[in-house]
Amino acid sequence: MKPGKPVNLESSAPGAETPQALDDMGKPTHRKSEVRLGREVQARIGQQLRALYDEVVKEGVPQHISDLVRRLGEQDEPTA
């Protein structure tokens, strides 16, 4: 397939107007086409994300962030 003009998947024919759905208040609703990915594609995306974020997870939490979270948690605890 040659690269060319973008294709509008919303209309069925060039220049054809599609009826627009209205909500209870008479305002147009915007419905997007649902795209589903196959299991193989989902698995590949998962592998890529794990590979990308694996190094970040291995870095751990910096000490100053850990201290901040601890202090914030102490503020949330009720004092008796």
N, CA, C and O atoms as a Maestro MAE file, in Angstrom:
{
 s_m_m2io_version
 :::
 2.0.0
}

f_m_ct {
 s_m_title
 :::
 protein
 m_atom[320] {
  # First column is atom index #
  i_m_mmod_type
  r_m_x_coord
  r_m_y_coord
  r_m_z_coord
  i_m_residue_number
  s_m_chain_name
  s_m_pdb_residue_name
  s_m_pdb_atom_name
  i_m_atomic_number
  :::
  1 25 0.841 -1.174 0.000 1 A "MET " " N  " 7
  2 3 0.000 0.000 0.000 1 A "MET " " CA " 6
  3 2 0.883 1.233 0.000 1 A "MET " " C  " 6
  4 15 1.803 1.332 0.812 1 A "MET " " O  " 8
  5 25 0.624 2.163 -0.886 2 A "LYS " " N  " 7
  6 3 1.420 3.367 -0.996 2 A "LYS " " CA " 6
  7 2 0.983 4.392 0.040 2 A "LYS " " C  " 6
  8 15 -0.206 4.528 0.330 2 A "LYS " " O  " 8
  9 25 1.976 5.129 0.607 3 A "PRO " " N  " 7
  10 3 1.581 6.196 1.514 3 A "PRO " " CA " 6
  11 2 0.844 7.262 0.722 3 A "PRO " " C  " 6
  12 15 1.179 7.537 -0.431 3 A "PRO " " O  " 8
  13 25 -0.132 7.843 1.330 4 A "GLY " " N  " 7
  14 3 -0.903 8.871 0.632 4 A "GLY " " CA " 6
  15 2 -1.763 9.642 1.589 4 A "GLY " " C  " 6
  16 15 -1.394 9.894 2.736 4 A "GLY " " O  " 8
  17 25 -2.894 10.004 1.101 5 A "LYS " " N  " 7
  18 3 -3.831 10.798 1.861 5 A "LYS " " CA " 6
  19 2 -4.365 9.995 3.045 5 A "LYS " " C  " 6
  20 15 -4.699 8.820 2.887 5 A "LYS " " O  " 8
  21 25 -4.454 10.626 4.263 6 A "PRO " " N  " 7
  22 3 -5.010 9.911 5.411 6 A "PRO " " CA " 6
  23 2 -6.447 9.492 5.142 6 A "PRO " " C  " 6
  24 15 -7.192 10.187 4.451 6 A "PRO " " O  " 8
  25 25 -6.821 8.364 5.689 7 A "VAL " " N  " 7
  26 3 -8.157 7.829 5.488 7 A "VAL " " CA " 6
  27 2 -8.991 8.119 6.723 7 A "VAL " " C  " 6
  28 15 -8.561 7.844 7.843 7 A "VAL " " O  " 8
  29 25 -10.182 8.673 6.528 8 A "ASN " " N  " 7
  30 3 -11.113 8.917 7.613 8 A "ASN " " CA " 6
  31 2 -11.949 7.673 7.810 8 A "ASN " " C  " 6
  32 15 -12.760 7.326 6.951 8 A "ASN " " O  " 8
  33 25 -11.764 7.003 8.923 9 A "LEU " " N  " 7
  34 3 -12.486 5.767 9.176 9 A "LEU " " CA " 6
  35 2 -13.878 6.018 9.737 9 A "LEU " " C  " 6
  36 15 -14.674 5.087 9.859 9 A "LEU " " O  " 8
  37 25 -14.180 7.269 10.081 10 A "GLU " " N  " 7
  38 3 -15.467 7.585 10.673 10 A "GLU " " CA " 6
  39 2 -16.588 7.608 9.640 10 A "GLU " " C  " 6
  40 15 -17.718 7.238 9.961 10 A "GLU " " O  " 8
  41 25 -16.308 8.034 8.406 11 A "SER " " N  " 7
  42 3 -17.369 8.126 7.410 11 A "SER " " CA " 6
  43 2 -17.337 6.907 6.505 11 A "SER " " C  " 6
  44 15 -16.284 6.319 6.260 11 A "SER " " O  " 8
  45 25 -18.508 6.543 6.017 12 A "SER " " N  " 7
  46 3 -18.590 5.358 5.177 12 A "SER " " CA " 6
  47 2 -18.321 5.673 3.717 12 A "SER " " C  " 6
  48 15 -17.879 4.797 2.973 12 A "SER " " O  " 8
  49 25 -18.577 6.907 3.287 13 A "ALA " " N  " 7
  50 3 -18.344 7.287 1.901 13 A "ALA " " CA " 6
  51 2 -17.862 8.728 1.874 13 A "ALA " " C  " 6
  52 15 -18.244 9.526 2.730 13 A "ALA " " O  " 8
  53 25 -17.033 9.066 0.907 14 A "PRO " " N  " 7
  54 3 -16.545 10.434 0.848 14 A "PRO " " CA " 6
  55 2 -17.703 11.418 0.743 14 A "PRO " " C  " 6
  56 15 -18.581 11.275 -0.107 14 A "PRO " " O  " 8
  57 25 -17.691 12.417 1.618 15 A "GLY " " N  " 7
  58 3 -18.713 13.442 1.599 15 A "GLY " " CA " 6
  59 2 -20.020 13.041 2.258 15 A "GLY " " C  " 6
  60 15 -20.930 13.863 2.365 15 A "GLY " " O  " 8
  61 25 -20.135 11.802 2.699 16 A "ALA " " N  " 7
  62 3 -21.379 11.351 3.318 16 A "ALA " " CA " 6
  63 2 -21.434 11.832 4.759 16 A "ALA " " C  " 6
  64 15 -20.451 11.760 5.496 16 A "ALA " " O  " 8
  65 25 -22.593 12.319 5.140 17 A "GLU " " N  " 7
  66 3 -22.767 12.739 6.521 17 A "GLU " " CA " 6
  67 2 -23.296 11.561 7.322 17 A "GLU " " C  " 6
  68 15 -24.238 10.884 6.910 17 A "GLU " " O  " 8
  69 25 -22.681 11.329 8.464 18 A "THR " " N  " 7
  70 3 -23.156 10.247 9.319 18 A "THR " " CA " 6
  71 2 -24.048 10.845 10.390 18 A "THR " " C  " 6
  72 15 -23.728 11.901 10.935 18 A "THR " " O  " 8
  73 25 -25.152 10.199 10.702 19 A "PRO " " N  " 7
  74 3 -26.017 10.726 11.752 19 A "PRO " " CA " 6
  75 2 -25.273 10.724 13.076 19 A "PRO " " C  " 6
  76 15 -24.544 9.785 13.396 19 A "PRO " " O  " 8
  77 25 -25.470 11.791 13.840 20 A "GLN " " N  " 7
  78 3 -24.751 11.915 15.093 20 A "GLN " " CA " 6
  79 2 -25.672 11.546 16.244 20 A "GLN " " C  " 6
  80 15 -26.802 12.030 16.317 20 A "GLN " " O  " 8
  81 25 -25.199 10.692 17.142 21 A "ALA " " N  " 7
  82 3 -25.989 10.294 18.291 21 A "ALA " " CA " 6
  83 2 -26.046 11.452 19.275 21 A "ALA " " C  " 6
  84 15 -25.083 12.205 19.419 21 A "ALA " " O  " 8
  85 25 -27.191 11.590 19.957 22 A "LEU " " N  " 7
  86 3 -27.369 12.651 20.933 22 A "LEU " " CA " 6
  87 2 -27.578 12.050 22.307 22 A "LEU " " C  " 6
  88 15 -28.162 10.974 22.441 22 A "LEU " " O  " 8
  89 25 -27.093 12.754 23.344 23 A "ASP " " N  " 7
  90 3 -27.306 12.290 24.708 23 A "ASP " " CA " 6
  91 2 -28.679 12.758 25.193 23 A "ASP " " C  " 6
  92 15 -29.455 13.301 24.407 23 A "ASP " " O  " 8
  93 25 -28.987 12.557 26.468 24 A "ASP " " N  " 7
  94 3 -30.290 12.917 27.024 24 A "ASP " " CA " 6
  95 2 -30.577 14.412 26.944 24 A "ASP " " C  " 6
  96 15 -31.738 14.821 26.914 24 A "ASP " " O  " 8
  97 25 -29.531 15.224 26.910 25 A "MET " " N  " 7
  98 3 -29.683 16.676 26.860 25 A "MET " " CA " 6
  99 2 -29.676 17.198 25.425 25 A "MET " " C  " 6
  100 15 -29.728 18.408 25.208 25 A "MET " " O  " 8
  101 25 -29.611 16.303 24.453 26 A "GLY " " N  " 7
  102 3 -29.612 16.711 23.058 26 A "GLY " " CA " 6
  103 2 -28.258 17.118 22.526 26 A "GLY " " C  " 6
  104 15 -28.150 17.629 21.412 26 A "GLY " " O  " 8
  105 25 -27.211 16.890 23.328 27 A "LYS " " N  " 7
  106 3 -25.860 17.224 22.888 27 A "LYS " " CA " 6
  107 2 -25.258 16.039 22.139 27 A "LYS " " C  " 6
  108 15 -25.546 14.887 22.464 27 A "LYS " " O  " 8
  109 25 -24.426 16.318 21.141 28 A "PRO " " N  " 7
  110 3 -23.813 15.216 20.397 28 A "PRO " " CA " 6
  111 2 -22.889 14.390 21.291 28 A "PRO " " C  " 6
  112 15 -22.133 14.930 22.098 28 A "PRO " " O  " 8
  113 25 -22.967 13.089 21.131 29 A "THR " " N  " 7
  114 3 -22.038 12.207 21.836 29 A "THR " " CA " 6
  115 2 -20.919 11.852 20.876 29 A "THR " " C  " 6
  116 15 -21.130 11.745 19.668 29 A "THR " " O  " 8
  117 25 -19.754 11.674 21.412 30 A "HIS " " N  " 7
  118 3 -18.597 11.339 20.582 30 A "HIS " " CA " 6
  119 2 -18.244 9.889 20.846 30 A "HIS " " C  " 6
  120 15 -17.840 9.527 21.951 30 A "HIS " " O  " 8
  121 25 -18.398 9.074 19.839 31 A "ARG " " N  " 7
  122 3 -18.074 7.661 19.967 31 A "ARG " " CA " 6
  123 2 -16.881 7.365 19.086 31 A "ARG " " C  " 6
  124 15 -16.873 7.688 17.898 31 A "ARG " " O  " 8
  125 25 -15.894 6.760 19.667 32 A "LYS " " N  " 7
  126 3 -14.709 6.378 18.903 32 A "LYS " " CA " 6
  127 2 -14.799 4.897 18.585 32 A "LYS " " C  " 6
  128 15 -15.346 4.108 19.356 32 A "LYS " " O  " 8
  129 25 -14.262 4.544 17.456 33 A "SER " " N  " 7
  130 3 -14.231 3.140 17.076 33 A "SER " " CA " 6
  131 2 -13.348 2.380 18.048 33 A "SER " " C  " 6
  132 15 -12.285 2.859 18.444 33 A "SER " " O  " 8
  133 25 -13.787 1.213 18.423 34 A "GLU " " N  " 7
  134 3 -13.016 0.386 19.338 34 A "GLU " " CA " 6
  135 2 -12.058 -0.477 18.537 34 A "GLU " " C  " 6
  136 15 -12.458 -1.165 17.597 34 A "GLU " " O  " 8
  137 25 -10.798 -0.431 18.917 35 A "VAL " " N  " 7
  138 3 -9.784 -1.231 18.247 35 A "VAL " " CA " 6
  139 2 -9.285 -2.262 19.243 35 A "VAL " " C  " 6
  140 15 -8.882 -1.916 20.353 35 A "VAL " " O  " 8
  141 25 -9.312 -3.507 18.853 36 A "ARG " " N  " 7
  142 3 -8.840 -4.582 19.725 36 A "ARG " " CA " 6
  143 2 -7.544 -5.147 19.166 36 A "ARG " " C  " 6
  144 15 -7.399 -5.356 17.962 36 A "ARG " " O  " 8
  145 25 -6.613 -5.387 20.071 37 A "LEU " " N  " 7
  146 3 -5.334 -5.963 19.675 37 A "LEU " " CA " 6
  147 2 -5.362 -7.463 19.942 37 A "LEU " " C  " 6
  148 15 -5.945 -7.919 20.925 37 A "LEU " " O  " 8
  149 25 -4.733 -8.212 19.065 38 A "GLY " " N  " 7
  150 3 -4.643 -9.653 19.244 38 A "GLY " " CA " 6
  151 2 -3.748 -10.009 20.419 38 A "GLY " " C  " 6
  152 15 -2.980 -9.179 20.904 38 A "GLY " " O  " 8
  153 25 -3.854 -11.239 20.866 39 A "ARG " " N  " 7
  154 3 -3.060 -11.694 22.015 39 A "ARG " " CA " 6
  155 2 -1.563 -11.603 21.759 39 A "ARG " " C  " 6
  156 15 -0.795 -11.248 22.654 39 A "ARG " " O  " 8
  157 25 -1.154 -11.922 20.550 40 A "GLU " " N  " 7
  158 3 0.275 -11.858 20.234 40 A "GLU " " CA " 6
  159 2 0.790 -10.430 20.328 40 A "GLU " " C  " 6
  160 15 1.881 -10.192 20.846 40 A "GLU " " O  " 8
  161 25 0.011 -9.487 19.832 41 A "VAL " " N  " 7
  162 3 0.407 -8.079 19.890 41 A "VAL " " CA " 6
  163 2 0.450 -7.611 21.341 41 A "VAL " " C  " 6
  164 15 1.390 -6.926 21.746 41 A "VAL " " O  " 8
  165 25 -0.564 -7.980 22.126 42 A "GLN " " N  " 7
  166 3 -0.580 -7.604 23.533 42 A "GLN " " CA " 6
  167 2 0.621 -8.177 24.274 42 A "GLN " " C  " 6
  168 15 1.239 -7.489 25.088 42 A "GLN " " O  " 8
  169 25 0.952 -9.432 23.996 43 A "ALA " " N  " 7
  170 3 2.090 -10.072 24.645 43 A "ALA " " CA " 6
  171 2 3.391 -9.360 24.271 43 A "ALA " " C  " 6
  172 15 4.254 -9.154 25.125 43 A "ALA " " O  " 8
  173 25 3.530 -8.989 23.016 44 A "ARG " " N  " 7
  174 3 4.739 -8.290 22.566 44 A "ARG " " CA " 6
  175 2 4.855 -6.921 23.223 44 A "ARG " " C  " 6
  176 15 5.943 -6.515 23.630 44 A "ARG " " O  " 8
  177 25 3.743 -6.213 23.327 45 A "ILE " " N  " 7
  178 3 3.757 -4.912 23.999 45 A "ILE " " CA " 6
  179 2 4.155 -5.089 25.459 45 A "ILE " " C  " 6
  180 15 4.946 -4.307 25.986 45 A "ILE " " O  " 8
  181 25 3.612 -6.113 26.114 46 A "GLY " " N  " 7
  182 3 3.971 -6.392 27.504 46 A "GLY " " CA " 6
  183 2 5.451 -6.684 27.666 46 A "GLY " " C  " 6
  184 15 6.082 -6.205 28.609 46 A "GLY " " O  " 8
  185 25 6.012 -7.472 26.746 47 A "GLN " " N  " 7
  186 3 7.448 -7.774 26.802 47 A "GLN " " CA " 6
  187 2 8.276 -6.500 26.651 47 A "GLN " " C  " 6
  188 15 9.247 -6.291 27.378 47 A "GLN " " O  " 8
  189 25 7.886 -5.664 25.714 48 A "GLN " " N  " 7
  190 3 8.627 -4.421 25.478 48 A "GLN " " CA " 6
  191 2 8.553 -3.498 26.686 48 A "GLN " " C  " 6
  192 15 9.554 -2.886 27.058 48 A "GLN " " O  " 8
  193 25 7.380 -3.390 27.303 49 A "LEU " " N  " 7
  194 3 7.227 -2.531 28.477 49 A "LEU " " CA " 6
  195 2 8.045 -3.056 29.655 49 A "LEU " " C  " 6
  196 15 8.691 -2.287 30.366 49 A "LEU " " O  " 8
  197 25 8.009 -4.387 29.856 50 A "ARG " " N  " 7
  198 3 8.803 -4.961 30.944 50 A "ARG " " CA " 6
  199 2 10.288 -4.714 30.723 50 A "ARG " " C  " 6
  200 15 11.009 -4.375 31.662 50 A "ARG " " O  " 8
  201 25 10.749 -4.880 29.492 51 A "ALA " " N  " 7
  202 3 12.164 -4.646 29.190 51 A "ALA " " CA " 6
  203 2 12.524 -3.182 29.423 51 A "ALA " " C  " 6
  204 15 13.605 -2.881 29.930 51 A "ALA " " O  " 8
  205 25 11.637 -2.287 29.062 52 A "LEU " " N  " 7
  206 3 11.881 -0.864 29.219 52 A "LEU " " CA " 6
  207 2 11.952 -0.458 30.685 52 A "LEU " " C  " 6
  208 15 12.845 0.290 31.083 52 A "LEU " " O  " 8
  209 25 11.012 -0.949 31.488 53 A "TYR " " N  " 7
  210 3 10.924 -0.516 32.877 53 A "TYR " " CA " 6
  211 2 11.698 -1.386 33.848 53 A "TYR " " C  " 6
  212 15 11.795 -1.043 35.026 53 A "TYR " " O  " 8
  213 25 12.250 -2.501 33.393 54 A "ASP " " N  " 7
  214 3 13.005 -3.388 34.279 54 A "ASP " " CA " 6
  215 2 14.182 -2.655 34.908 54 A "ASP " " C  " 6
  216 15 14.434 -2.803 36.104 54 A "ASP " " O  " 8
  217 25 14.898 -1.875 34.126 55 A "GLU " " N  " 7
  218 3 16.047 -1.127 34.651 55 A "GLU " " CA " 6
  219 2 15.607 -0.085 35.671 55 A "GLU " " C  " 6
  220 15 16.298 0.143 36.664 55 A "GLU " " O  " 8
  221 25 14.479 0.540 35.437 56 A "VAL " " N  " 7
  222 3 13.970 1.555 36.365 56 A "VAL " " CA " 6
  223 2 13.628 0.905 37.704 56 A "VAL " " C  " 6
  224 15 13.925 1.467 38.758 56 A "VAL " " O  " 8
  225 25 13.011 -0.268 37.671 57 A "VAL " " N  " 7
  226 3 12.647 -0.969 38.893 57 A "VAL " " CA " 6
  227 2 13.904 -1.364 39.658 57 A "VAL " " C  " 6
  228 15 13.939 -1.267 40.885 57 A "VAL " " O  " 8
  229 25 14.932 -1.806 38.947 58 A "LYS " " N  " 7
  230 3 16.178 -2.221 39.592 58 A "LYS " " CA " 6
  231 2 16.890 -1.061 40.281 58 A "LYS " " C  " 6
  232 15 17.636 -1.271 41.237 58 A "LYS " " O  " 8
  233 25 16.663 0.173 39.798 59 A "GLU " " N  " 7
  234 3 17.303 1.338 40.417 59 A "GLU " " CA " 6
  235 2 16.816 1.558 41.844 59 A "GLU " " C  " 6
  236 15 17.549 2.094 42.675 59 A "GLU " " O  " 8
  237 25 15.608 1.154 42.127 60 A "GLY " " N  " 7
  238 3 15.068 1.350 43.457 60 A "GLY " " CA " 6
  239 2 14.600 2.786 43.667 60 A "GLY " " C  " 6
  240 15 14.642 3.614 42.757 60 A "GLY " " O  " 8
  241 25 14.152 3.056 44.892 61 A "VAL " " N  " 7
  242 3 13.638 4.380 45.230 61 A "VAL " " CA " 6
  243 2 14.767 5.187 45.865 61 A "VAL " " C  " 6
  244 15 15.417 4.713 46.797 61 A "VAL " " O  " 8
  245 25 15.005 6.404 45.371 62 A "PRO " " N  " 7
  246 3 16.043 7.243 45.984 62 A "PRO " " CA " 6
  247 2 15.726 7.509 47.459 62 A "PRO " " C  " 6
  248 15 14.562 7.594 47.849 62 A "PRO " " O  " 8
  249 25 16.764 7.637 48.257 63 A "GLN " " N  " 7
  250 3 16.588 7.795 49.704 63 A "GLN " " CA " 6
  251 2 15.726 9.006 50.052 63 A "GLN " " C  " 6
  252 15 14.888 8.914 50.949 63 A "GLN " " O  " 8
  253 25 15.907 10.133 49.372 64 A "HIS " " N  " 7
  254 3 15.130 11.325 49.723 64 A "HIS " " CA " 6
  255 2 13.631 11.121 49.454 64 A "HIS " " C  " 6
  256 15 12.794 11.679 50.162 64 A "HIS " " O  " 8
  257 25 13.297 10.332 48.445 65 A "ILE " " N  " 7
  258 3 11.888 10.035 48.171 65 A "ILE " " CA " 6
  259 2 11.343 9.093 49.245 65 A "ILE " " C  " 6
  260 15 10.223 9.273 49.724 65 A "ILE " " O  " 8
  261 25 12.123 8.107 49.612 66 A "SER " " N  " 7
  262 3 11.721 7.176 50.655 66 A "SER " " CA " 6
  263 2 11.481 7.916 51.970 66 A "SER " " C  " 6
  264 15 10.500 7.645 52.662 66 A "SER " " O  " 8
  265 25 12.373 8.849 52.318 67 A "ASP " " N  " 7
  266 3 12.208 9.649 53.537 67 A "ASP " " CA " 6
  267 2 10.939 10.504 53.466 67 A "ASP " " C  " 6
  268 15 10.210 10.609 54.453 67 A "ASP " " O  " 8
  269 25 10.675 11.100 52.333 68 A "LEU " " N  " 7
  270 3 9.495 11.930 52.161 68 A "LEU " " CA " 6
  271 2 8.218 11.112 52.338 68 A "LEU " " C  " 6
  272 15 7.287 11.551 53.012 68 A "LEU " " O  " 8
  273 25 8.174 9.928 51.737 69 A "VAL " " N  " 7
  274 3 7.001 9.064 51.870 69 A "VAL " " CA " 6
  275 2 6.803 8.659 53.323 69 A "VAL " " C  " 6
  276 15 5.675 8.636 53.814 69 A "VAL " " O  " 8
  277 25 7.887 8.342 54.010 70 A "ARG " " N  " 7
  278 3 7.798 7.966 55.426 70 A "ARG " " CA " 6
  279 2 7.248 9.125 56.249 70 A "ARG " " C  " 6
  280 15 6.363 8.922 57.080 70 A "ARG " " O  " 8
  281 25 7.759 10.343 56.031 71 A "ARG " " N  " 7
  282 3 7.298 11.513 56.789 71 A "ARG " " CA " 6
  283 2 5.819 11.803 56.506 71 A "ARG " " C  " 6
  284 15 5.065 12.134 57.421 71 A "ARG " " O  " 8
  285 25 5.413 11.679 55.260 72 A "LEU " " N  " 7
  286 3 4.007 11.903 54.906 72 A "LEU " " CA " 6
  287 2 3.106 10.865 55.558 72 A "LEU " " C  " 6
  288 15 2.004 11.185 56.004 72 A "LEU " " O  " 8
  289 25 3.575 9.621 55.614 73 A "GLY " " N  " 7
  290 3 2.819 8.569 56.272 73 A "GLY " " CA " 6
  291 2 2.667 8.837 57.764 73 A "GLY " " C  " 6
  292 15 1.621 8.551 58.347 73 A "GLY " " O  " 8
  293 25 3.704 9.383 58.378 74 A "GLU " " N  " 7
  294 3 3.640 9.710 59.807 74 A "GLU " " CA " 6
  295 2 2.626 10.826 60.062 74 A "GLU " " C  " 6
  296 15 1.967 10.840 61.102 74 A "GLU " " O  " 8
  297 25 2.499 11.758 59.120 75 A "GLN " " N  " 7
  298 3 1.538 12.850 59.295 75 A "GLN " " CA " 6
  299 2 0.109 12.335 59.216 75 A "GLN " " C  " 6
  300 15 -0.780 12.887 59.865 75 A "GLN " " O  " 8
  301 25 -0.125 11.296 58.441 76 A "ASP " " N  " 7
  302 3 -1.461 10.742 58.279 76 A "ASP " " CA " 6
  303 2 -1.918 9.917 59.482 76 A "ASP " " C  " 6
  304 15 -3.117 9.735 59.694 76 A "ASP " " O  " 8
  305 25 -0.958 9.417 60.273 77 A "GLU " " N  " 7
  306 3 -1.297 8.580 61.411 77 A "GLU " " CA " 6
  307 2 -1.943 9.431 62.496 77 A "GLU " " C  " 6
  308 15 -1.435 10.502 62.828 77 A "GLU " " O  " 8
  309 25 -3.077 8.957 63.060 78 A "PRO " " N  " 7
  310 3 -3.713 9.727 64.140 78 A "PRO " " CA " 6
  311 2 -2.851 9.700 65.400 78 A "PRO " " C  " 6
  312 15 -2.270 8.674 65.754 78 A "PRO " " O  " 8
  313 25 -2.782 10.845 66.062 79 A "THR " " N  " 7
  314 3 -2.024 10.907 67.313 79 A "THR " " CA " 6
  315 2 -2.979 10.614 68.463 79 A "THR " " C  " 6
  316 15 -4.103 11.115 68.497 79 A "THR " " O  " 8
  317 25 -2.517 9.799 69.399 80 A "ALA " " N  " 7
  318 3 -3.391 9.389 70.497 80 A "ALA " " CA " 6
  319 2 -3.067 10.132 71.757 80 A "ALA " " C  " 6
  320 15 -3.706 9.912 72.785 80 A "ALA " " O  " 8
  :::
 }
 m_bond[319] {
  # First column is bond index #
  i_m_from
  i_m_to
  i_m_order
  :::
  1 1 2 1
  2 2 3 1
  3 3 4 2
  4 3 5 1
  5 5 6 1
  6 6 7 1
  7 7 8 2
  8 7 9 1
  9 9 10 1
  10 10 11 1
  11 11 12 2
  12 11 13 1
  13 13 14 1
  14 14 15 1
  15 15 16 2
  16 15 17 1
  17 17 18 1
  18 18 19 1
  19 19 20 2
  20 19 21 1
  21 21 22 1
  22 22 23 1
  23 23 24 2
  24 23 25 1
  25 25 26 1
  26 26 27 1
  27 27 28 2
  28 27 29 1
  29 29 30 1
  30 30 31 1
  31 31 32 2
  32 31 33 1
  33 33 34 1
  34 34 35 1
  35 35 36 2
  36 35 37 1
  37 37 38 1
  38 38 39 1
  39 39 40 2
  40 39 41 1
  41 41 42 1
  42 42 43 1
  43 43 44 2
  44 43 45 1
  45 45 46 1
  46 46 47 1
  47 47 48 2
  48 47 49 1
  49 49 50 1
  50 50 51 1
  51 51 52 2
  52 51 53 1
  53 53 54 1
  54 54 55 1
  55 55 56 2
  56 55 57 1
  57 57 58 1
  58 58 59 1
  59 59 60 2
  60 59 61 1
  61 61 62 1
  62 62 63 1
  63 63 64 2
  64 63 65 1
  65 65 66 1
  66 66 67 1
  67 67 68 2
  68 67 69 1
  69 69 70 1
  70 70 71 1
  71 71 72 2
  72 71 73 1
  73 73 74 1
  74 74 75 1
  75 75 76 2
  76 75 77 1
  77 77 78 1
  78 78 79 1
  79 79 80 2
  80 79 81 1
  81 81 82 1
  82 82 83 1
  83 83 84 2
  84 83 85 1
  85 85 86 1
  86 86 87 1
  87 87 88 2
  88 87 89 1
  89 89 90 1
  90 90 91 1
  91 91 92 2
  92 91 93 1
  93 93 94 1
  94 94 95 1
  95 95 96 2
  96 95 97 1
  97 97 98 1
  98 98 99 1
  99 99 100 2
  100 99 101 1
  101 101 102 1
  102 102 103 1
  103 103 104 2
  104 103 105 1
  105 105 106 1
  106 106 107 1
  107 107 108 2
  108 107 109 1
  109 109 110 1
  110 110 111 1
  111 111 112 2
  112 111 113 1
  113 113 114 1
  114 114 115 1
  115 115 116 2
  116 115 117 1
  117 117 118 1
  118 118 119 1
  119 119 120 2
  120 119 121 1
  121 121 122 1
  122 122 123 1
  123 123 124 2
  124 123 125 1
  125 125 126 1
  126 126 127 1
  127 127 128 2
  128 127 129 1
  129 129 130 1
  130 130 131 1
  131 131 132 2
  132 131 133 1
  133 133 134 1
  134 134 135 1
  135 135 136 2
  136 135 137 1
  137 137 138 1
  138 138 139 1
  139 139 140 2
  140 139 141 1
  141 141 142 1
  142 142 143 1
  143 143 144 2
  144 143 145 1
  145 145 146 1
  146 146 147 1
  147 147 148 2
  148 147 149 1
  149 149 150 1
  150 150 151 1
  151 151 152 2
  152 151 153 1
  153 153 154 1
  154 154 155 1
  155 155 156 2
  156 155 157 1
  157 157 158 1
  158 158 159 1
  159 159 160 2
  160 159 161 1
  161 161 162 1
  162 162 163 1
  163 163 164 2
  164 163 165 1
  165 165 166 1
  166 166 167 1
  167 167 168 2
  168 167 169 1
  169 169 170 1
  170 170 171 1
  171 171 172 2
  172 171 173 1
  173 173 174 1
  174 174 175 1
  175 175 176 2
  176 175 177 1
  177 177 178 1
  178 178 179 1
  179 179 180 2
  180 179 181 1
  181 181 182 1
  182 182 183 1
  183 183 184 2
  184 183 185 1
  185 185 186 1
  186 186 187 1
  187 187 188 2
  188 187 189 1
  189 189 190 1
  190 190 191 1
  191 191 192 2
  192 191 193 1
  193 193 194 1
  194 194 195 1
  195 195 196 2
  196 195 197 1
  197 197 198 1
  198 198 199 1
  199 199 200 2
  200 199 201 1
  201 201 202 1
  202 202 203 1
  203 203 204 2
  204 203 205 1
  205 205 206 1
  206 206 207 1
  207 207 208 2
  208 207 209 1
  209 209 210 1
  210 210 211 1
  211 211 212 2
  212 211 213 1
  213 213 214 1
  214 214 215 1
  215 215 216 2
  216 215 217 1
  217 217 218 1
  218 218 219 1
  219 219 220 2
  220 219 221 1
  221 221 222 1
  222 222 223 1
  223 223 224 2
  224 223 225 1
  225 225 226 1
  226 226 227 1
  227 227 228 2
  228 227 229 1
  229 229 230 1
  230 230 231 1
  231 231 232 2
  232 231 233 1
  233 233 234 1
  234 234 235 1
  235 235 236 2
  236 235 237 1
  237 237 238 1
  238 238 239 1
  239 239 240 2
  240 239 241 1
  241 241 242 1
  242 242 243 1
  243 243 244 2
  244 243 245 1
  245 245 246 1
  246 246 247 1
  247 247 248 2
  248 247 249 1
  249 249 250 1
  250 250 251 1
  251 251 252 2
  252 251 253 1
  253 253 254 1
  254 254 255 1
  255 255 256 2
  256 255 257 1
  257 257 258 1
  258 258 259 1
  259 259 260 2
  260 259 261 1
  261 261 262 1
  262 262 263 1
  263 263 264 2
  264 263 265 1
  265 265 266 1
  266 266 267 1
  267 267 268 2
  268 267 269 1
  269 269 270 1
  270 270 271 1
  271 271 272 2
  272 271 273 1
  273 273 274 1
  274 274 275 1
  275 275 276 2
  276 275 277 1
  277 277 278 1
  278 278 279 1
  279 279 280 2
  280 279 281 1
  281 281 282 1
  282 282 283 1
  283 283 284 2
  284 283 285 1
  285 285 286 1
  286 286 287 1
  287 287 288 2
  288 287 289 1
  289 289 290 1
  290 290 291 1
  291 291 292 2
  292 291 293 1
  293 293 294 1
  294 294 295 1
  295 295 296 2
  296 295 297 1
  297 297 298 1
  298 298 299 1
  299 299 300 2
  300 299 301 1
  301 301 302 1
  302 302 303 1
  303 303 304 2
  304 303 305 1
  305 305 306 1
  306 306 307 1
  307 307 308 2
  308 307 309 1
  309 309 310 1
  310 310 311 1
  311 311 312 2
  312 311 313 1
  313 313 314 1
  314 314 315 1
  315 315 316 2
  316 315 317 1
  317 317 318 1
  318 318 319 1
  319 319 320 2
  :::
 }
}
